[in-house]
Every structure is written in C-alpha cells, then in structure tokens.
Amino acid sequence: MDKFRQAKNVFQMVVFRLQAMVLATGLMVWVLPAVAQERFKPANSDVVATSSVHGQTGRNGSLRALDQAWRAQPKDLDASLAYARAVFTLGLTEGDLRWFGSAKAALAPWWQATDLPAEGYFLRGLVKQGFHEFDAGLQDIQQAIAKEPRRAEFWSWRFALHLLLADMPAARQDTEEMARLFDPQEAHVYRAVLLYRTGQALSAVDLLTTAIRAAYFKDPSSQDWLGFHLGEAHRVAGQPDQAIAVWDKQLKANPTSHLLRLSLAELLNQQGNYRQAKIIALGKAGKLGTSTITDALLMQALLASRGLQDPDEPQLAKQMADRLQSQALRKESLIERPKLIHLIDYGQDPAAGLALSMANWQLQKEPPDAVLFIQAALAVNQPRAAEPVVKWAEQTGYRDPPLTRLVEQLKQHPLWTGSRK
C-alpha cells in the first residue's frame, strides 16, 4: 500500500507541474541560446552550493540531514539519490523548479552512467524531464521499469510523460499495464485522467467521484490527488462551479498544496471572480508579502488585481517584472509558464509570447499552453500560427470551454482560410 501512496504523492504533483506544471506552477521551455546557463549549473572549477540549501528557517531536520549526508559524501550514490529525491520533491511541492538544479548537481557524477540501479535511472529521468530532456528522461524511466517493473511511481511518471508528449496510445497502454501489475482501483484513476484528456470528461467525473469516496483512497495524500483530478474533470466538462467547490474544499483540508491553490486561483480568474482569486493566490502572503509566493501565484494575483482595477496592480506588476528581469539577467535557459502568461494573457508582449509558444509546443503539448498559444496567435493577427494546436485537439479529442471558444475564434478569423476580408 505504501508504494501506491508514494506514487500518488509524486504523480499528484507532476501532473500540474508538467501541465504545468508544471508547475504547472509552470512548465519550462528551452528558448535561449545554447550558451545560456542552467539554474545552479556551476563551472567545473566552482564549489557547488557553499551554504546549505536547507539552511533556511523552517526546513525540517530530515531534509537537513539528507543535505549534510550528501555534502559529506558527494560521490556516494545512495546519499546522492536520497538528497536528489528530497529536493526534487521539494521543488514540486513548493512550486519552485529551481530545486531541480540542486537535484541535478547531486546526480552530476552519474549523469552519463549506464549501469545505475532502478532508483538512479528513475531520479535521473525525473530531473532530465524537469529540464525538458523529455526523450532522455523517458528512456531513463523505462530503464528503471525494466529493472523494477513493480514500482508504481515509475509507471505513474511514464504515464504523465506520455500525456505531456500527447502519446495517448502509449498512455493507454500504461493504464493497462498498471491494471495488470497493481490494484485495479489505482488503474481506474489513471484511466479517468486519460478520459478527461481525450474528450470524455463526464465519464472521468463519474470514475473519480466513485474513487474519492472509496475507503482505499481515504488517506490525505490520496484525497488531494483525487481532489485535483476530480476538479479538473469538472472544469474540462464545463462545470466550473463544481470544480471550484471541489478544490476549495480540498484546499481547506490541505492549505499547503500549491497545486490546489494555483488551480483554484486560475479558475476563479477565468470565471471573473477576481476578488476571491486574489485572496487565494496571495494566501498568507497578504498584499505586501508577495516575495514568499511563487511566480505562478504572483501572476494570478496580478491578473486578479487587473480585473479588479485595484491600486495593488502597479506594485504587483513591478514585482512580476522584477522577477522576470532577474531571470533574464541570469541568462537562464528555462522560462516558466508565468512568463508566457505575462507576455500573452497580461498583454506585455504577445508577439514575443507567440514565438515562445511556438518553441514550447515543439517540446510539450499541454492544455494551458494550447490556450496561451491561440491567445497569442489571435492577438498578433496570425491565426494560422496556432494550427498545430487545432490538429492536436482534433487528434486527441481534448476540449475544455476556454480552448473550444478559442478554436472557434481561430476558424472564424478571416485569415484562417487565407482570405483577407
């Protein structure tokens, strides 16, 4: 049972971070020149992280112990794997993907190794996909499965990557393998996720409603995991009020969930409930303490303030711009979804947003990115630029209310057929 719950914990986070994700507190795209430096990727002569990344107030003792054990023996594989798993999970939990760089630093001595144990291949695969080396990451996870086929979390991540790459037949095969290897109740949930990602959201709602009431899934992590997907299935089915109710209830049960908080804030903004969206996005940070929230939540707070036309908008806009400027000065090769939202949805530079969306779509095909891609194409009067999104929606069967409306706008645009009325 523990292995299933461990898998659910990990999968709960990855589905949004890579949706997101990512995030997705936000997904990332490789868009800068090859000379750009990755986060926390030092020169060979540099000392890696001279002070503990867990030395901040509030880090718990177990993480600190793993940090210290790794630094004491950075060439010890077991210590490095334990630390890498901890900081990678921390990045997902806190919605801060910069922790992925710390995980990569821990795995650096084995980055090219071909004789790793299953855990080594798995964690290296996670970090690779975090840096958008999707094919290489998938290969590592498949190597892990070959060595230990009954590790449920390996299969859940493979499923998530197949969804990210829009390989629906492979994702379906993953669910069949999980049904064969593990408890059927687990497989039913993955099937439900696949259903709402392929145009069958109401069927997914039924499956997830049954699952979330089952005794098998009564532990808190399972409730979070299922609550997110049930809310998402309702949203995709065009039932935003039900989605809001599910996410609000689950966020009250687990106020620390970045996944639920961000999902709820985004949907409230989409529904025009800007006041509540801002409250959810800022959380305990309040109006002034926004340095403690993620870029993704700050971006939602900014959109809400714009909708409210309140006096906080200039301050929030400056904070968001400062964060993005800091990323630019560091010449980071990773750009997260908040950057795309700032350029496109907030309207800072739709043309630049379209260029980034086109590059992003070559790597990953996720619903939030599809919406932003079409928004940018319409904003700069280039509807045909978003044709790959339309083909993806047709091939997968995916549809949700925002995407459906935007696709219709594309097809009604005079330039969609090449005419210039």
Secondary structure, DSSP 8 states (H G I E B T S, - for coil): -HHHHHHHHHHHHHHHIIIIIB--BB-EEE-S-TTSB-TT---TTS-S-SS-TT-STT--HHHHHHHHHHHH-TT-HHHHHHHHHHHHHHHHHHT-TTHHHHHHHHHGGGTT-SS--HHHHHHHHHHHHHTT-HHHHHHHHHHHHHH-TT-HHHHHHHHHHHHHTT-HHHHHHHHHHHHHHS-HHHHHHHHHHHHHTTT-HHHHHHHHHHHHHSGGG-SHHHHHHHHHHHHHHHHHTT-HHHHHHHHHHHHHH-TT-HHHHHHHHHHHHHTT-HHHHHHHHHGGGTTT-GGGS-HHHHHHHHHHHHHHT-TTHHHHHHHHHHHHHHHHHTTBSEEEHHHHHHHTTS-S-HHHHHHHHHHHHHH---HHHHHHHHHHHHHTT-GGGGHHHHHHHHHH----HHHHHHHHHHHHSTTTTT---
